[in-house]
């Protein structure tokens, strides 16, 4: 499944090297400009000092000093632009290094993605490692804008119709080769990552609200009249028509007006001010998506949202960025003087609310389109990174079945991943997976679950082919007790299984959705007799509800009833124990075999680690049967989250 891996890796390495070389060139240019700035500053200082000396040619001295000062200011502006280019190339080089790390599943080299609390996500998010470090979301780590992050998370957690999946897949296929666009969107998005979704919602609430000045038109007209009067009095004072007390009185009136009437202005600025610098990045992202030619229907629809009517998204957001830059004067030292003389805030607010009237009602649709485009771009990056992964066929089925060939766990590196053919369903049947400890049962369930998540999001899956109906998903794998809630592990597992059965019954009434359940060694903390009875009852409920699923178990007698024996499709994993120079060694091939497992290894593992007999005593450094991690040949179950 990795025949094109060298081409992808080479592409990323070449891009990382190219951007790093350009970054270094811009860094060298910035240093040279810095030296020129220093020289021009010293020269301008000398010219002004020369101007103070008597006997010189004043016009020449003023011209020289002014020219050198202008040169210094120009160099400051130029160096700022060069530094921007240097930082941009550094960001792009870093993105390509991260892409290589994602392909290698080198999680330590990737940015952290905060784990979403278990209370705010379905249980399967924790069971399948969807969020946090070394997670599926981390594999899709190119999404960066707050709306895009929220949209991709929702796609990973929610069921999608076959039509929706197909439209997303079309967008993913088309965006995949546009690596320059995708990476620049990510680079721009990361510059606004600190502007959280709550700030975006606060901005949207302002954009869609009634303008503050709409019911206070007298305020802006009064502010304009006072500003004109102040300017006129200053000019009259310069001409000797009035004394300076006249314009000082006007400034006093301005301050009183600003204090009494303008209290709400800064609150309005704060509502619009998600982060002024964020809008510059949003404008660039909108511009990139508008400028890219699309033929996929869904991408064309999203693109049309950004250019509909007279309010073009990136142009309007650029205007908003400039207006919010003007509002930042309130954070500067000369603000009081500027406000007292010109009533600056009132005039900026009038222009800002002009934007609100003209474009504010479209802002939510723009950001909604951006969220979907950003999420599709992240899935497109996954497709580009894994060209041999297949797009699943998602469509309703009369007898729902999930069938996959060459299915593997997407979070395991290519060189260690073992793939299997898997079939689950139709309703009335279930896949029973048996095998010894560490043989790969839990990893198989997670491989199935994570690929279902990818499939319904619209992404390619870690398989050579896959067919499935629209799926709702429930799992019982990592069950957590709670001392605070007074919940034992057994009761927590009962609550989880109750949720699974309830979801199966609900999905059974919806002909368009099939519930997939994944149950990992349920009731393992209960005695054998009761565990068998309880597990059989749970599976019976799920079969009656018409759900399909897979169950792992160490209990080889789980399906030894007339009903379950006819409903189960048994498969198993095997292991081998060989004698090596360093002692017995257990190995796994992680390949599914038909039928029930015929071997067990728990007692043999006890012997390998020196715990086989109480008369042997505790294992020591000189134990004749030493054990190390390699002795158990830990595989996917342990590679993923230490299991």
KASUL-V645995 format. One record per residue. N is the residue number from 0. RES is the residue in one small letter. SS is DSSP state (h for helix, s for strand, l for the rest). PHI is phi in whole degrees, 0 to 359 (none if undefined). Layout:
n:res:ss:phi
N:RES:SS:PHI
N:RES:SS:PHI
This chain:
n:res:ss:phi
0:x:l:none
1:x:l:225
2:x:l:294
3:x:l:263
4:x:h:302
5:x:h:301
6:x:h:295
7:x:h:294
8:x:h:299
9:x:h:297
10:x:h:300
11:x:h:294
12:x:h:295
13:x:h:297
14:x:h:293
15:x:h:299
16:x:h:294
17:x:h:295
18:x:h:293
19:x:h:294
20:x:h:296
21:x:h:292
22:x:h:301
23:x:h:296
24:x:h:295
25:x:h:293
26:x:h:296
27:x:h:295
28:x:h:296
29:x:h:297
30:x:h:295
31:x:h:296
32:x:h:295
33:x:h:300
34:x:h:295
35:x:h:296
36:x:h:300
37:x:h:298
38:x:h:296
39:x:h:294
40:x:h:295
41:x:h:295
42:x:h:294
43:x:h:296
44:x:h:298
45:x:h:295
46:x:h:295
47:x:h:292
48:x:h:295
49:x:h:298
50:x:h:297
51:x:h:281
52:x:l:285
53:x:l:287
54:x:l:90
55:x:l:272
56:x:l:270
57:x:h:301
58:x:h:300
59:x:h:294
60:x:h:295
61:x:h:296
62:x:h:298
63:x:h:296
64:x:h:297
65:x:h:295
66:x:h:296
67:x:h:293
68:x:h:294
69:x:h:298
70:x:h:299
71:x:h:299
72:x:h:297
73:x:h:298
74:x:h:293
75:x:h:299
76:x:h:296
77:x:h:295
78:x:h:296
79:x:h:299
80:x:h:293
81:x:h:296
82:x:h:297
83:x:h:299
84:x:h:294
85:x:h:298
86:x:h:295
87:x:h:297
88:x:h:293
89:x:h:295
90:x:h:299
91:x:h:292
92:x:h:298
93:x:h:296
94:x:h:298
95:x:h:286
96:x:h:293
97:x:h:295
98:x:h:299
99:x:h:296
100:x:h:295
101:x:h:296
102:x:h:295
103:x:h:273
104:x:l:56
105:x:l:271
106:x:h:296
107:x:h:295
108:x:h:269
109:x:l:253
110:x:l:299
111:x:l:289
112:x:l:242
113:x:l:300
114:x:l:288
115:x:l:281
116:x:l:302
117:x:h:299
118:x:h:289
119:x:h:254
120:x:l:225
121:x:l:297
122:x:h:303
123:x:h:295
124:x:h:297
125:x:h:284
126:x:h:299
127:x:l:257
128:x:l:58
129:x:l:282
130:x:l:228
131:x:l:99
132:x:l:291
133:x:l:53
134:x:l:238
135:x:h:296
136:x:h:296
137:x:h:297
138:x:h:291
139:x:l:259
140:x:l:285
141:x:l:277
142:x:l:288
143:x:l:224
144:x:l:287
145:x:h:306
146:x:h:295
147:x:h:294
148:x:h:300
149:x:h:297
150:x:h:293
151:x:h:296
152:x:h:300
153:x:h:293
154:x:h:297
155:x:h:288
156:x:h:255
157:x:l:241
158:x:l:288
159:x:l:231
160:x:l:288
161:x:h:299
162:x:h:296
163:x:h:298
164:x:h:298
165:x:h:298
166:x:h:292
167:x:h:295
168:x:h:301
169:x:h:299
170:x:h:294
171:x:h:298
172:x:h:300
173:x:h:284
174:x:h:281
175:x:h:305
176:x:l:286
177:x:l:276
178:x:h:293
179:x:h:296
180:x:h:296
181:x:h:298
182:x:h:288
183:x:h:290
184:x:h:299
185:x:h:296
186:x:h:299
187:x:h:293
188:x:h:296
189:x:h:291
190:x:l:286
191:x:l:245
192:x:l:298
193:x:l:283
194:x:l:277
195:x:l:287
196:x:h:295
197:x:h:297
198:x:h:295
199:x:h:297
200:x:h:295
201:x:h:296
202:x:h:297
203:x:h:296
204:x:h:298
205:x:h:293
206:x:h:300
207:x:l:264
208:x:l:271
209:x:l:286
210:x:l:304
211:x:l:298
212:x:l:278
213:x:l:301
214:x:l:261
215:x:l:223
216:x:h:299
217:x:h:298
218:x:h:295
219:x:h:290
220:x:h:291
221:x:h:295
222:x:h:298
223:x:h:295
224:x:h:296
225:x:h:294
226:x:h:296
227:x:h:298
228:x:h:296
229:x:h:296
230:x:h:298
231:x:h:297
232:x:h:291
233:x:h:295
234:x:h:297
235:x:h:297
236:x:h:293
237:x:h:298
238:x:l:279
239:x:l:82
240:x:l:281
241:x:l:231
242:x:l:275
243:x:h:293
244:x:h:299
245:x:h:294
246:x:h:284
247:x:h:295
248:x:h:296
249:x:h:297
250:x:h:296
251:x:h:298
252:x:h:297
253:x:h:301
254:x:h:297
255:x:h:296
256:x:h:296
257:x:h:297
258:x:h:288
259:x:h:274
260:x:h:261
261:x:l:267
262:x:h:299
263:x:h:279
264:x:h:294
265:x:h:295
266:x:h:296
267:x:h:295
268:x:h:303
269:x:h:296
270:x:h:293
271:x:h:280
272:x:l:270
273:x:l:303
274:x:l:181
275:x:h:306
276:x:h:294
277:x:h:296
278:x:h:293
279:x:h:297
280:x:h:290
281:x:h:302
282:x:h:300
283:x:h:295
284:x:h:295
285:x:h:302
286:x:h:298
287:x:h:298
288:x:h:290
289:x:h:290
290:x:h:280
291:x:l:274
292:x:l:287
293:x:l:239
294:x:l:240
295:x:l:296
296:x:h:306
297:x:h:293
298:x:h:294
299:x:h:296
300:x:h:298
301:x:h:293
302:x:h:295
303:x:h:295
304:x:h:297
305:x:h:276
306:x:h:234
307:x:l:289
308:x:l:71
309:x:l:278
310:x:l:268
311:x:l:279
312:x:h:306
313:x:h:291
314:x:h:290
315:x:h:292
316:x:h:291
317:x:h:297
318:x:h:298
319:x:h:298
320:x:h:301
321:x:h:294
322:x:h:295
323:x:h:291
324:x:h:297
325:x:h:295
326:x:h:290
327:x:h:289
328:x:h:305
329:x:h:295
330:x:h:265
331:x:l:264
332:x:l:296
333:x:l:278
334:x:h:303
335:x:h:300
336:x:h:294
337:x:h:296
338:x:h:295
339:x:h:295
340:x:h:279
341:x:h:240
342:x:l:52
343:x:h:308
344:x:h:301
345:x:h:295
346:x:h:289
347:x:h:295
348:x:h:298
349:x:h:299
350:x:h:290
351:x:h:296
352:x:h:284
353:x:h:297
354:x:h:296
355:x:h:300
356:x:h:292
357:x:h:284
358:x:h:232
359:x:h:302
360:x:h:290
361:x:h:262
362:x:h:300
363:x:h:296
364:x:h:294
365:x:h:297
366:x:h:290
367:x:h:294
368:x:h:295
369:x:h:299
370:x:h:302
371:x:h:289
372:x:h:297
373:x:h:295
374:x:h:294
375:x:h:297
376:x:h:298
377:x:h:295
378:x:h:293
379:x:h:295
380:x:h:297
381:x:h:298
382:x:h:296
383:x:h:296
384:x:h:290
385:x:l:230
386:x:l:296
387:x:l:268
388:x:l:286
389:x:s:264
390:x:s:278
391:x:l:288
392:x:s:265
393:x:s:249
394:x:l:203
395:x:l:300
396:x:l:227
397:x:l:294
398:x:l:240
399:x:l:302
400:x:s:219
401:x:s:259
402:x:s:233
403:x:s:221
404:x:s:250
405:x:s:62
406:x:s:280
407:x:l:226
408:x:l:277
409:x:l:293
410:x:l:270
411:x:l:268
412:x:l:303
413:x:l:305
414:x:l:283
415:x:l:242
416:x:l:284
417:x:l:248
418:x:l:249
419:x:s:217
420:x:s:272
421:x:s:226
422:x:s:224
423:x:s:232
424:x:s:109
425:x:l:281
426:x:l:306
427:x:l:95
428:x:l:228
429:x:s:212
430:x:s:270
431:x:s:256
432:x:s:251
433:x:s:241
434:x:l:155
435:x:l:281
436:x:l:300
437:x:l:68
438:x:l:277
439:x:l:121
440:x:h:295
441:x:h:296
442:x:h:295
443:x:h:298
444:x:h:300
445:x:h:291
446:x:h:297
447:x:h:297
448:x:h:296
449:x:h:293
450:x:h:288
451:x:h:296
452:x:h:301
453:x:h:298
454:x:h:298
455:x:h:282
456:x:h:283
457:x:l:105
458:x:l:266
459:x:s:291
460:x:s:246
461:x:l:279
462:x:l:196
463:x:l:277
464:x:s:197
465:x:s:201
466:x:s:231
467:x:s:198
468:x:l:276
469:x:l:303
470:x:s:241
471:x:s:259
472:x:s:234
473:x:s:219
474:x:s:221
475:x:s:221
476:x:l:229
477:x:l:263
478:x:l:257
479:x:l:245
480:x:l:281
481:x:s:216
482:x:l:294
483:x:l:297
484:x:l:272
485:x:l:65
486:x:s:248
487:x:l:285
488:x:h:299
489:x:h:296
490:x:h:293
491:x:h:298
492:x:h:290
493:x:h:299
494:x:h:298
495:x:h:296
496:x:h:292
497:x:h:299
498:x:h:297
499:x:h:298
500:x:h:295
501:x:h:298
502:x:h:295
503:x:h:296
504:x:h:293
505:x:h:294
506:x:h:294
507:x:h:296
508:x:l:270
509:x:l:247
510:x:l:292
511:x:l:268
512:x:l:229
513:x:s:247
514:x:s:271
515:x:s:253
516:x:s:247
517:x:s:231
518:x:s:243
519:x:s:251
520:x:l:50
521:x:l:289
522:x:l:58
523:x:l:291
524:x:l:269
525:x:l:247
526:x:l:298
527:x:h:302
528:x:h:297
529:x:h:289
530:x:h:298
531:x:h:299
532:x:h:296
533:x:h:295
534:x:h:296
535:x:h:296
536:x:h:297
537:x:h:298
538:x:h:297
539:x:h:302
540:x:h:301
541:x:h:291
542:x:h:294
543:x:h:296
544:x:l:282
545:x:l:83
546:x:l:279
547:x:s:239
548:x:s:180
549:x:s:230
550:x:s:231
551:x:s:260
552:x:s:200
553:x:l:272
554:x:l:275
555:x:l:289
556:x:l:262
557:x:l:303
558:x:l:262
559:x:l:277
560:x:l:227
561:x:h:302
562:x:h:291
563:x:h:286
564:x:h:295
565:x:h:279
566:x:h:264
567:x:s:271
568:x:s:249
569:x:s:277
570:x:s:222
571:x:s:207
572:x:l:251
573:x:l:236
574:x:s:219
575:x:s:229
576:x:s:242
577:x:s:237
578:x:s:271
579:x:s:243
580:x:l:300
581:x:l:273
582:x:s:127
583:x:s:301
584:x:s:226
585:x:s:253
586:x:s:230
587:x:s:230
588:x:l:257
589:x:l:58
590:x:l:256
591:x:l:290
592:x:s:236
593:x:s:288
594:x:l:94
595:x:l:276
596:x:l:299
597:x:l:248
598:x:l:229
599:x:l:226
600:x:l:224
601:x:h:299
602:x:h:292
603:x:h:293
604:x:h:296
605:x:h:301
606:x:h:294
607:x:h:297
608:x:l:270
609:x:l:88
610:x:l:245
611:x:l:289
612:x:l:219
613:x:h:295
614:x:h:282
615:x:h:286
616:x:l:78
617:x:l:293
618:x:l:296
619:x:l:233
620:x:l:296
621:x:l:258
622:x:l:305
623:x:l:288
624:x:l:235
625:x:l:295
626:x:l:225
627:x:l:220
628:x:h:306
629:x:h:291
630:x:h:297
631:x:h:262
632:x:l:47
633:x:l:304
634:x:l:235
635:x:h:305
636:x:h:300
637:x:h:271
638:x:h:294
639:x:l:265
640:x:l:61
641:x:l:70
642:x:l:252
